[in-house]
C-alpha cells in the first residue's frame, strides 16, 4: 500500500517583479499595485507566495501599512 504517484520536489522560486522590472517603483499611493500583494482578507501576502526578494517585500510591507494608515487600503475586508 504505497502513496499515490505525486510529483515530488521543489518548485522554482518566482522572480521578484521589482528586481526584474527596474522601472516598477513601490509607492504607497499606487493602490492598484499594492492590492496584488494583499489577500482577500486584507492580510499582506508572504514572500513565498508573491515571489518578492526580502528587500522589496520589506518596502511593500511599509507601503501597505502607510496606505492603510491614511485610509487608501482597508485594514480588514468585511
Helices and strands as residue ranges (DSSP letters): H 17-20, H 31-35, H 47-50, H 54-69
